[in-house]
Amino acid sequence: MFSRYSAPILGLLLLCASACGQDSKLNMLYKDPNQPINTRIKVLMDQMTLTEKIGQMAQIDRRAATAEIMRDFSIGSVLRGGGSVPRKHAAPEEWVDMVNGFQTGSLSSRLGIPMIYGIDAVHGHNNVYKATVFPHNIGLGATRDKDLVKRIGAATALEARATGIPYVFAPCIAVCRDPRWGRCYESYSEDPKVVQEMTEIISGLQGDIPANSTKGVPYVGGNTKVAACAKHYVGDSGTTKGINMNNTVTNWHGLLSIHMPPYYNSIIKGVSTVMVSYSSLNGVKMHANRQLVTKFLKGTLKFRGFVISDWQGIDKITYPQHANYTYSILTGIRAGIDMVMVPLNHTEFIDILTSLVNNNFIPVSRIDDAVRRILRVKFSMGLFENPIADHSFVDQLGSQAHRDLAREAVRKSLVLLKNGENADSPVLPLPKKASKILVAGSHANNLGFQCGGWTITWQGQGGNNHTAGTTIFNGISTAVHPSTEISYGESPDEDFVKSNNFSYAVVVVGEPPYAESEGDNSNLTIPQQGLDTIKNVCGSVKCVVVLVSGRPLVIQPYLNSIDALVAAWLPGTEGNGVADVLFGDYGFTGKLSRTWFKTIDQLPMNVGDSHYDPLFPFGYGLTTEPVTSS
């Protein structure tokens, strides 16, 4: 019966078998999968001590976790923080074994409640070496293809399960209203209707909710699916001047019509968890906002999954961070947060929360509400029946089918902004057969740059040795005719370009990787190296500029010198999808999911605004037809 498990997993199972002999006086009905979930929850909670309940409310980082800590504190969840891996370039089997090590600790506790392991899988299983990295959400929004994002969700779920992970902190359903925000690429669109359509990714991640399901009840459809997390509740993407974690100023109508709609769809689709935003709403920290977390999300919207904080989110209720942790815990738990990311200080959290309950500052009923929600998600996932992962899905990580899907997503996400001076003289698609062509730019042959932030590490990084994939230059090299000579230079000078008599040039430039606050940008200009490359190349030869960025950038001053302009967003590991469309194997179909501004002083500017005067409006995108082979 153990043939499908590796030796390390078999050892863990045998350890658990000897350690998991629960007290014979326990009512084990909660372990019976034939019982209704509400019955299982009640039977289990009736036997839990306050210490065990509060332990379930803690989520700790893998670096602070051991099997013994999981057992002794009844810890509810473990997460992988940015850059935290079993080892560099770890294989999926190593991830599975690590997760199972923590799980064995949980199963050897008095009640044997399994923990849930969570990870940021925000554009594929992006933290894991050789996983498929899909385009970031801004690009997926440009596809307007909800079936595509559902398939991406299903592929991401399989790749997460390949590493033994059943819970992902995705999707981000922010409605980015200002591209100066460093997380704008995590948003599908400035238009809530587009973001609502893209919540179909939840059905891909978790499975299609059964027709007779009660609204708001979490659903996960078996061991090929994962629990999802709609984030960041709410208004994270509407802050003043796009400053991350800052204050969103809006009235009730603005909140309900712009930022809240994607949560309606997510809850109807049975999303398991909702993550609270670092930001404030009209001066009130969302981690402290009982009106919106408890009364609206849990009450009005009838959300029955659990609400989770962001990384050290309750610490940030005060300034300086963690200045009055007792107050932060009191306020955050009262607000309605059920599970708290306390990555590195679980004992402090548990001790303070226990004291607050024992001294009647927080009622036991609030603790019970949190634990009931956490257990509901765990039971709905089948964690009690199948807590230990095996290696069955390891071949799903970075599979060819998933890479083909990512390549399709890249093709559909590209937005053609300019194609020659007029429709009668298009530059694209490019001819595959030419005497000599130039490929230039900082982003042409850089896998890390084209993936962006949240790739292997939190901030992302440049280079081609961090994961597996195909650069845009690789894709071009494969696409052109064998007789076409290709010259590559990251930053060619003008004399070089003029002296080589190139048939045409493809210039690939853009932003370096970034994530969260490190991406906040008040000028949104292309880095000078990229501008120099555009000037040196496009002034001397027919050129196509491919812009790799997480948002629109200032491009108007350079537009006249560019023959064709493509917004490629952050395409991920399958750069050959760009070449597919440049050379006409497929046509351009993408439409802007964000308004492209003329100047930075227009911001914020979104479709429908009275001062709307864009360079390229929301929904814009030229099209081309595929080239038929002769």
VOGU-3710 file (C-alpha; in Angstrom, 3 decimals, decimal comma):
1> mfsrysapil> 0,000/0,000/0,000  2,985/2,347/0,450  4,480/1,812/-3,016  3,615/5,323/-4,260  5,492/7,007/-1,398  9,207/7,803/-1,242  11,337/6,463/1,595  11,251/9,807/3,498  7,458/9,963/3,249  7,123/6,315/4,303
11> gllllcasac> 9,223/7,087/7,370  6,969/10,029/8,220  3,853/7,892/7,833  5,243/5,211/10,120  6,260/7,873/12,656  2,755/9,303/12,534  1,200/5,846/12,861  3,035/5,340/16,132  2,481/8,882/17,411  -1,104/9,471/16,328
21> gqdsklnmly> -2,796/7,242/18,853  -5,323/9,747/20,106  -6,885/9,596/23,557  -9,338/6,666/23,563  -11,917/8,924/25,237  -12,078/11,197/22,215  -15,169/11,212/20,037  -13,650/10,390/16,655  -16,797/11,137/14,657  -15,074/14,200/13,170
31> kdpnqpintr> -12,802/11,840/11,247  -15,748/10,168/9,509  -16,046/11,587/5,944  -19,630/10,335/5,721  -20,755/12,799/8,387  -21,986/16,286/7,383  -19,226/18,890/7,609  -21,119/20,930/10,212  -21,421/17,824/12,407  -17,709/17,101/12,065
41> ikvlmdqmtl> -16,856/20,703/12,954  -19,054/20,657/16,064  -17,795/17,295/17,315  -14,184/18,418/16,894  -14,632/21,869/18,401  -16,445/20,472/21,428  -13,221/18,632/22,278  -10,758/21,465/21,591  -9,112/23,440/24,353  -8,681/27,210/24,070
51> tekigqmaqi> -4,977/26,625/23,394  -5,747/24,280/20,515  -8,261/26,712/19,055  -5,885/29,659/19,148  -3,121/27,530/17,649  -5,368/26,906/14,639  -5,574/30,680/14,126  -1,804/31,021/13,658  -0,004/30,755/10,324  3,792/30,599/10,596
61> drraataeim> 6,611/30,727/8,052  8,311/27,473/7,110  11,571/28,863/8,485  10,023/29,060/11,958  8,254/25,711/11,750  9,273/22,250/12,921  7,231/19,085/13,314  7,477/19,536/17,081  6,179/23,126/16,959  3,283/22,048/14,748
71> rdfsigsvlr> 2,391/19,313/17,245  2,918/21,192/20,490  1,134/24,430/19,503  -1,571/22,916/17,266  -0,508/25,406/14,564  -3,188/25,785/11,909  -1,109/26,692/8,887  2,365/27,160/7,421  3,327/29,475/4,585  6,271/30,013/2,332
81> gggsvprkha> 7,465/33,609/2,550  9,194/35,342/-0,346  12,445/33,591/-1,276  12,036/30,825/1,293  12,641/27,405/-0,298  13,788/23,948/0,865  16,971/24,642/-1,106  17,891/26,506/-4,279  16,569/24,690/-7,357  14,714/22,200/-5,131
91> apeewvdmvn> 12,921/19,410/-6,974  9,168/18,946/-6,454  9,815/15,786/-4,447  11,797/17,870/-1,940  8,880/20,280/-1,550  6,496/17,355/-0,975  8,749/15,836/1,664  9,168/19,196/3,438  5,413/19,820/3,562  4,791/16,282/4,789
101> gfqtgslssr> 7,338/16,760/7,547  5,305/19,634/8,965  2,059/17,760/8,410  3,299/14,752/10,349  3,882/17,014/13,328  0,287/18,277/13,103  -1,115/14,777/12,787  0,755/13,641/15,902  -0,994/16,237/18,067  -3,733/15,236/20,505
111> lgipmiygid> -6,551/15,782/18,003  -4,552/15,212/14,837  -5,871/18,304/13,059  -3,988/18,666/9,746  -2,291/21,927/8,917  -2,786/23,747/5,622  0,311/24,883/3,691  -0,038/28,098/1,667  2,089/29,775/-0,992  1,977/32,782/-3,324
121> avhghnnvyk> 1,178/31,216/-6,696  0,152/34,447/-8,399  1,157/33,743/-12,014  1,545/30,025/-11,984  3,478/28,222/-9,240  5,998/31,016/-9,547  8,214/30,320/-6,525  9,295/26,876/-7,637  12,229/26,066/-9,909  11,147/24,909/-13,389
131> atvfphnigl> 7,454/25,643/-12,775  5,434/27,183/-15,598  5,279/30,954/-15,134  2,218/32,482/-16,800  1,786/36,135/-17,761  1,019/38,423/-14,852  -2,612/39,415/-14,419  -2,388/42,684/-16,342  -1,603/40,648/-19,443  -4,339/38,110/-18,765
141> gatrdkdlvk> -6,803/40,981/-18,461  -5,812/42,056/-21,983  -6,929/38,655/-23,314  -10,521/39,121/-22,078  -10,586/35,304/-22,130  -12,163/33,876/-18,977  -11,905/30,302/-20,252  -8,164/30,810/-20,653  -7,725/32,007/-17,072  -9,817/29,093/-15,821
151> rigaatalea> -7,456/26,693/-17,584  -4,501/28,594/-16,107  -6,054/28,173/-12,663  -6,399/24,426/-13,201  -2,779/24,154/-14,388  -1,538/26,194/-11,422  -3,460/23,931/-9,045  -1,818/20,831/-10,530  1,655/22,363/-10,288  1,037/23,363/-6,669
161> ratgipyvfa> -0,147/19,831/-5,894  3,023/18,556/-7,579  4,899/20,082/-4,648  2,430/18,902/-2,002  0,844/22,332/-1,533  -2,976/22,579/-1,294  -3,501/26,346/-0,735  -2,515/29,357/-2,867  -2,698/33,072/-2,080  -4,376/33,864/-5,397
171> pciavcrdpr> -6,065/35,442/-7,228  -5,413/39,125/-6,674  -8,732/40,726/-7,653  -7,652/44,321/-7,133  -9,064/46,915/-9,536  -5,939/49,027/-10,087  -6,897/52,674/-10,485  -3,400/54,176/-10,680  -0,441/52,591/-12,519  1,989/54,266/-10,141
181> wgrcyesyse> 1,035/51,499/-7,689  3,762/48,851/-7,478  1,252/46,014/-7,597  -0,677/47,213/-10,648  0,525/44,236/-12,710  -1,217/41,945/-10,208  -4,523/43,535/-11,232  -6,410/42,322/-14,285  -7,847/45,723/-15,119  -8,917/49,210/-14,073
191> dpkvvqemte> -12,472/48,105/-14,980  -14,251/46,044/-12,302  -16,287/44,242/-14,984  -13,105/42,784/-16,510  -11,833/41,731/-13,072  -15,196/40,104/-12,346  -14,880/38,052/-15,533  -11,347/37,001/-14,599  -12,492/35,570/-11,233  -13,199/32,468/-13,331
201> iisglqgdip> -9,625/31,530/-12,368  -11,083/30,536/-8,980  -13,133/27,809/-10,661  -9,918/26,595/-12,287  -8,016/26,561/-9,010  -10,761/25,080/-6,820  -13,081/23,338/-9,300  -16,606/24,216/-10,392  -18,876/24,629/-7,413  -21,773/22,128/-7,372
211> anstkgvpyv> -25,094/23,529/-8,591  -26,839/23,032/-5,239  -24,137/24,692/-3,106  -25,061/27,300/-0,540  -23,783/30,759/-1,417  -20,579/31,656/0,390  -19,609/28,127/1,443  -16,029/27,222/0,431  -15,496/24,467/-2,104  -12,420/22,526/-3,234
221> ggntkvaaca> -13,017/19,739/-5,736  -10,533/17,040/-4,801  -6,797/16,447/-4,734  -6,107/17,998/-8,159  -7,458/21,325/-6,891  -6,339/23,841/-4,271  -7,955/26,322/-1,906  -7,861/29,831/-3,376  -7,608/33,252/-1,740  -9,287/36,409/-3,049
231> khyvgdsgtt> -7,136/39,420/-2,156  -6,608/42,095/-0,900  -9,856/43,061/0,777  -10,687/45,802/-0,030  -9,567/48,949/-1,890  -5,878/47,975/-1,963  -5,615/49,318/-5,509  -7,264/52,694/-5,010  -4,774/54,396/-2,705  -3,866/58,053/-3,081
241> kginmnntvt> -1,181/58,470/-5,785  -0,897/54,670/-5,991  1,236/54,429/-2,859  1,271/50,836/-1,634  -0,378/50,117/1,743  -1,647/53,708/1,840  -5,109/55,203/2,190  -7,983/54,767/-0,259  -10,408/57,664/-0,157  -13,831/56,870/-1,559
251> nwhgllsihm> -17,497/56,983/-0,642  -19,719/53,955/-0,152  -20,926/54,067/-3,751  -17,354/54,176/-5,052  -16,354/51,229/-2,889  -19,322/49,105/-3,945  -19,129/49,970/-7,643  -15,347/49,784/-8,196  -13,490/47,725/-5,598  -16,107/45,351/-4,178
261> ppyynsiikg> -17,702/43,705/-7,275  -14,983/41,046/-7,842  -15,570/39,801/-4,282  -19,233/39,141/-5,102  -18,197/36,796/-7,915  -15,444/35,160/-5,869  -17,802/34,330/-3,017  -20,443/32,950/-5,400  -17,711/30,712/-6,872  -16,995/29,291/-3,402
271> vstvmvsyss> -13,630/30,938/-2,769  -12,146/29,393/0,373  -10,348/32,362/1,892  -10,133/36,147/1,665  -6,960/38,074/2,518  -7,241/41,498/4,123  -5,376/44,461/2,640  -2,547/46,358/4,317  -4,181/49,571/3,115  -6,643/51,835/4,876
281> lngvkmhanr> -10,086/52,925/3,769  -10,905/56,537/4,567  -8,257/56,435/7,301  -9,280/53,105/8,882  -6,817/50,220/8,526  -8,499/47,325/6,775  -6,971/44,919/9,307  -8,954/46,852/11,942  -12,153/47,413/9,940  -14,881/45,405/11,687
291> qlvtkflkgt> -17,599/47,082/9,642  -16,252/45,716/6,367  -14,698/42,420/7,523  -17,323/41,129/9,944  -20,507/42,978/9,112  -20,214/43,244/5,329  -17,997/40,358/4,167  -19,168/37,761/6,663  -22,641/39,188/7,266  -24,021/40,848/4,144
301> lkfrgfvisd> -22,051/38,793/1,605  -22,444/35,575/3,653  -18,812/34,521/3,212  -18,292/31,255/5,123  -14,599/30,587/4,476  -11,877/32,111/6,622  -10,404/35,601/6,568  -6,625/35,713/6,684  -4,296/38,627/7,426  -1,441/39,630/5,184
311> wqgidkityp> 2,186/39,044/6,250  2,480/40,668/9,695  -0,662/42,558/8,739  -1,961/43,104/12,245  1,488/44,357/13,321  0,994/47,220/10,867  -2,208/48,413/12,523  0,083/50,565/14,651  2,955/52,812/13,634  5,727/51,984/14,200
321> qhanytysil> 4,895/48,418/13,241  4,476/46,106/16,254  4,590/49,105/18,629  1,592/47,879/20,633  1,097/44,255/19,675  -1,566/43,591/22,296  -3,675/46,379/20,814  -3,026/45,077/17,301  -4,140/41,543/18,178  -7,196/42,808/20,049
331> tgiragidmv> -8,236/45,080/17,183  -7,480/42,620/14,376  -9,288/39,665/15,943  -12,251/41,826/16,930  -12,389/43,111/13,358  -12,996/39,547/12,196  -9,626/38,186/11,070  -9,670/34,413/11,561  -6,144/33,311/10,681  -3,179/35,574/11,346
341> mvplnhtefi> 0,149/35,484/9,517  2,559/35,578/12,447  5,461/34,244/10,430  8,195/34,410/13,024  6,592/35,041/16,461  3,789/32,559/17,026  4,403/32,210/20,768  3,948/35,933/21,367  0,719/35,914/19,367  -0,667/32,822/21,091
351> diltslvnnn> 0,225/34,060/24,589  -1,291/37,514/24,086  -4,468/36,250/22,412  -4,929/33,650/25,163  -4,609/36,369/27,798  -7,080/38,626/25,969  -9,654/35,820/25,937  -9,035/34,770/29,532  -9,452/38,364/30,665  -12,684/38,797/28,684
361> fipvsridda> -11,384/41,366/26,185  -12,212/38,975/23,335  -15,194/36,626/23,703  -14,756/32,909/23,170  -17,510/33,179/20,568  -15,159/35,215/18,329  -12,486/32,508/18,663  -15,066/29,845/17,881  -16,189/31,718/14,774  -12,596/31,838/13,514
371> vrrilrvkfs> -11,862/28,165/14,212  -15,191/27,020/12,767  -14,315/28,791/9,499  -10,771/27,382/9,405  -12,028/23,847/10,011  -14,763/24,254/7,402  -12,105/24,968/4,770  -9,930/22,067/5,930  -12,842/19,633/5,843  -13,995/20,908/2,438
381> mglfenpiad> -10,496/20,297/1,074  -10,474/16,691/2,235  -7,408/17,361/4,381  -8,592/15,053/7,160  -8,904/12,171/4,689  -5,752/12,887/2,648  -3,356/14,964/4,762  -0,137/13,447/3,403  0,918/14,313/-0,139  2,695/11,845/-2,382
391> hsfvdqlgsq> 4,718/12,178/-5,587  1,845/11,378/-7,955  1,762/14,825/-9,543  5,465/15,676/-9,794  5,404/15,308/-13,582  2,853/18,144/-13,750  5,416/20,752/-12,719  6,440/22,676/-15,828  4,781/20,106/-18,066  4,724/20,672/-21,807
401> ahrdlareav> 0,943/20,985/-21,759  1,188/23,800/-19,216  3,970/25,534/-21,144  1,838/25,327/-24,284  -1,017/26,916/-22,329  1,273/29,699/-21,098  2,462/30,281/-24,659  -1,167/30,627/-25,753  -1,722/33,126/-22,939  1,271/35,179/-24,070
411> rkslvllkng> -0,024/35,314/-27,640  -3,473/36,461/-26,540  -2,133/39,037/-24,060  -0,048/41,045/-26,535  -1,537/44,427/-27,434  -0,536/46,042/-30,734  -0,468/49,802/-30,158  1,072/50,965/-33,441  1,623/49,212/-36,761  3,205/51,546/-39,296
421> enadspvlpl> 2,107/55,060/-40,099  -1,248/53,919/-41,449  -3,283/50,817/-42,197  -1,974/50,714/-45,769  1,645/50,260/-44,710  1,730/47,803/-41,772  5,055/46,691/-40,332  3,683/43,596/-38,624  3,685/40,714/-39,112  7,401/40,613/-39,830
431> pkkaskilva> 8,817/38,464/-42,632  10,570/35,370/-41,349  12,952/35,392/-44,273  15,313/38,373/-44,418  19,001/38,848/-45,131  19,965/40,157/-41,689  17,972/41,337/-38,682  18,841/42,920/-35,347  17,419/41,930/-31,970  18,334/44,445/-29,271
441> gshannlgfq> 17,435/45,628/-25,789  17,818/44,819/-22,101  14,745/42,540/-22,081  15,306/40,629/-25,323  17,299/37,776/-23,825  16,488/37,960/-20,120  14,077/35,395/-18,700  13,980/37,021/-15,268  13,055/40,419/-16,700  10,219/39,021/-18,794
451> cggwtitwqg> 8,796/37,157/-15,776  8,878/40,175/-13,448  8,366/40,210/-9,695  7,019/37,257/-7,709  9,213/34,865/-9,692  11,455/32,477/-7,710  12,102/35,355/-5,294  9,750/38,018/-3,953  11,171/40,887/-5,999  12,163/38,808/-9,023
461> qggnnhtagt> 15,609/39,048/-10,594  17,311/39,375/-13,930  19,133/36,579/-15,723  18,510/33,261/-17,413  19,698/30,788/-14,769  16,965/31,096/-12,125  14,356/28,888/-13,755  13,520/27,192/-17,052  11,892/28,891/-20,007  12,305/30,575/-23,376
471> tifngistav> 13,406/34,175/-23,810  11,890/36,424/-26,462  15,214/36,288/-28,334  15,138/32,469/-28,230  11,646/32,567/-29,651  12,657/34,912/-32,473  15,691/32,768/-33,288  13,466/29,711/-33,676  10,762/31,524/-35,630  12,819/33,054/-38,450
481> hpsteisyge> 13,900/31,238/-41,585  17,175/29,305/-41,220  18,776/31,559/-43,839  18,043/34,735/-41,866  21,140/36,081/-40,121  20,424/37,352/-36,599  22,555/39,884/-34,788  21,973/40,403/-31,065  23,143/43,291/-28,947  21,781/44,468/-25,646
491> spdedfvksn> 22,769/48,113/-26,206  24,058/48,626/-29,765  25,320/52,070/-30,701  24,000/54,071/-33,627  27,065/53,550/-35,811  26,789/49,781/-35,481  23,143/49,851/-36,520  23,751/52,144/-39,494  26,722/50,186/-40,804  25,074/46,745/-40,868
501> nfsyavvvvg> 22,225/47,278/-43,302  19,649/45,387/-41,235  16,334/44,516/-42,860  14,561/45,396/-39,617  15,123/45,424/-35,854  13,173/44,146/-32,857  13,912/46,210/-29,740  12,782/44,674/-26,435  13,008/47,035/-23,455  11,065/47,756/-20,277
511> eppyaesegd> 11,054/47,810/-16,495  13,302/45,777/-14,190  11,450/43,348/-11,873  9,824/44,618/-8,692  7,090/43,716/-6,211  4,864/45,619/-3,816  6,182/48,928/-2,435  9,509/48,584/-4,240  7,522/48,997/-7,455  5,796/52,247/-6,500
521> nsnltipqqg> 6,884/54,720/-9,176  5,950/58,369/-9,502  7,439/58,958/-12,978  6,775/55,710/-14,935  9,563/56,261/-17,419  11,419/53,613/-19,387  14,926/53,219/-17,890  17,524/55,306/-19,698  19,296/52,273/-21,166  16,073/51,319/-22,910
531> ldtiknvcgs> 15,478/54,830/-24,204  19,029/54,970/-25,577  18,476/51,654/-27,369  15,242/52,920/-28,933  17,015/56,098/-30,085  20,088/54,306/-31,462  18,140/51,597/-33,302  14,867/53,171/-34,353  16,552/56,246/-35,796  18,497/54,090/-38,248
541> vkcvvvlvsg> 16,366/51,104/-39,290  12,755/49,981/-39,425  12,023/48,905/-35,878  9,447/47,118/-33,768  9,552/47,998/-30,063  8,283/45,342/-27,654  7,677/46,882/-24,246  8,000/44,486/-21,295  6,404/46,175/-18,295  3,899/45,736/-15,511
551> rplviqpyln> 1,917/48,818/-16,564  1,746/51,562/-19,181  4,865/53,733/-19,264  5,645/57,144/-20,762  6,016/56,437/-24,486  4,470/59,422/-26,313  7,737/61,374/-26,800  9,297/58,417/-28,658  6,288/57,210/-30,621  7,115/58,989/-33,879
561> sidalvaawl> 10,477/57,219/-34,162  8,936/53,769/-33,547  7,474/51,953/-36,549  5,488/49,386/-34,564  4,814/49,164/-30,822  3,728/46,091/-28,849  2,763/45,980/-25,168  3,937/42,549/-23,995  3,354/43,181/-20,251  5,197/40,550/-18,162
571> pgtegngvad> 4,814/37,422/-20,293  6,467/34,825/-18,039  8,614/31,875/-19,075  7,210/31,271/-22,549  8,765/34,078/-24,590  8,206/32,161/-27,813  4,590/33,292/-27,597  5,784/36,804/-28,484  7,553/35,550/-31,601  4,450/33,556/-32,604
581> vlfgdygftg> 2,558/36,812/-33,118  5,386/39,073/-34,330  5,955/36,759/-37,302  2,307/36,089/-38,063  1,763/32,477/-37,006  -1,065/34,011/-34,967  -2,738/37,413/-35,160  -2,751/40,183/-32,567  -6,012/40,120/-30,588  -5,232/41,700/-27,168
591> klsrtwfkti> -7,072/44,788/-25,936  -5,824/47,227/-23,309  -7,135/46,370/-19,847  -5,707/49,692/-18,669  -5,786/53,201/-20,054  -2,462/54,287/-21,566  -1,839/57,850/-20,432  -0,027/60,608/-22,322  1,701/62,267/-19,383  2,148/61,381/-15,741
601> dqlpmnvgds> 0,303/64,480/-14,543  -2,939/63,026/-15,936  -2,929/60,314/-13,266  -5,054/58,889/-11,910  -7,085/58,622/-15,130  -9,474/55,773/-15,790  -12,090/55,078/-18,418  -15,209/57,126/-17,721  -13,376/59,982/-15,985  -14,354/63,513/-16,974
611> hydplfpfgy> -10,726/64,410/-17,807  -10,212/61,283/-19,948  -7,677/62,117/-22,675  -5,514/59,024/-23,191  -2,732/58,232/-25,606  -4,400/54,837/-26,137  -7,849/54,334/-24,593  -9,054/51,420/-22,521  -9,985/48,573/-24,869  -7,654/49,720/-27,645
621> glttepvtss> -5,669/47,183/-29,637  -4,934/46,843/-33,326  -5,401/43,449/-34,924  -3,556/41,458/-37,562  -4,433/38,328/-39,449  -2,272/35,188/-39,314  0,007/34,690/-42,284  -0,900/31,602/-44,268  2,030/29,477/-45,376  2,525/29,300/-49,117
//
